[in-house]
Amino acid sequence: MGSRQHVRDIKSGPPLPYRDDIRAHKREYAEALDAKDPLRHFREEFIIPSRKDLKRKTLAVDQEDDSSQPRCIYLCGNSLGLQPRTVRKYIDYYLRTWATKGVTGHFVPHDDQLLPPFVDVDSAGSRLMAPVVGALESEVAVMGTLTANLHFLMASFYRPTKDKYKIILEGKAFPSDHYAVESQIRHHDLSPEDAMVLIEPEDQDRPLLDTDQVIRVIDKHAAETALILLPAIQYYTGQYFDVKKITEYAHSKDILIGWDCAHAAGNVDLQLHEWNVDFAAWCTYKYINSGPGGMASIFVHEKHGRVEKGENGLGSEPFRPRLSGWWGGDKETRFLMDNKFIPQAGAAGYQLSNPSVLDLNAVVASLELFNRTNMSDLRKKSLELTGYLEHLLLTYPLDATPEEKPFKIITPSNSGERGAQLSLRLKPGILEHVLQRLEDNGVVVDERKPDVIRVAPAPLYNTYTEVWEFCRVFYEACNAEA
């Protein structure tokens, strides 16, 4: 009797953690989670395409009000984040400044400005970006694009010698990272076959790189290694590396280490300064929602960004060597045009050209949303969203064994070893059919042929109900006859 009463109490009470609630597979349960989500209001700050939008063949705006049209289920923020509603306002203010002030817009402030005058606009990006990645404001610069920034950083941090010349990276790195490392090695007239150390998964059915394996590779090549470059989150599997531990170990072997944070920035609670990371780079169009090809960012730890000045100018070793450009120069002397380069301290000194104010407005529009909350709270919701997604995938149908399911999750099961993304490897031959069924139902995910889809619920705009709905459509697609 007591057991039955307990079940009735659960069914009539507020939602319990999904692992403990027999209602977790019901839509009403997901809706109850959304109702008590303290971050749910952020969803209204984004423009979510309707299903009709995804199918329209023209961009011209018609007069029809489509606010009543059902929205798509957008689980692809790991590839391209949605557009914040305020982007249009930020860009409109920029265009008006340019139109009404011309070149004087570089220096004239406005009472209602959203960003500083053009000459100081980069400082606003650094100020808002720093808390997103756990950095000092002086350690961050919003500039360039991801791969270009990796090249600029490696030009400073990869200084090969006869004895220490190798670069360690993962064997399944995003191709752009691989190309950048390989070309840097060739630029120094070295052989990639000798100087590139690739860490490969030990089990292709489990394509992950355990921290112990990374450390073993570092041990093996430490005497000859000049630099390590790894992803904070691996783009294919969604694995979140132990940045702190691996960085500490690299330093114990006197090796500099940089991190590609493209899939980590705005996704997990990074602490780049505290973890003593030497340098990092990331794009901003994924979880940070700045738009396709939006301006990227760099991190340079304060210990590497110092600029020493003596009474008679610069000392014998005033700053870390880098590829220099005008915008990285000291602001007090920038417009003297005397060709004596004195960099700004910190990451700002790695800037080259003046930033695109148009692009930076899109970045800042999204960063302003991040700064209304914090990465700790976003990460907390993300863990719950992705955990709920995993729970539904693994426990439905209730009587199905893992071997009977038409997919396998290749992302780590430990929530601390992943971000928002789950990578699902489908059984052979069903990818195209599943993608078509998802598309027909207004679900947007990312594919990696021949058999993987990547599903990433973003805590700023995705809901528990969307996660529930995805699982329903996904199971129907997997089990339907192609």
PyMOL commands that set and color helices and strands:
alter all, ss='L'
color gray80, all
select helices_A, chain A and resi 2-12+27-35+40-45+51-55+87-106+118-133+137-139+146-157+175-187+192-195+211-224+243-252+302-304+326-328+334-336+347-350+357-370+375-395+402-404+415-417+431-440+464-479
alter helices_A, ss='H'
color red, helices_A
select strands_A, chain A and resi 46-47+73-74+83-84+140-142+166-170+196-199+225-231+256-260+279-282+297-300+309-310+313-314+407-409+422-426+443-444+446-448+452-455
alter strands_A, ss='S'
color yellow, strands_A
deselect
rebuild
show_as cartoon
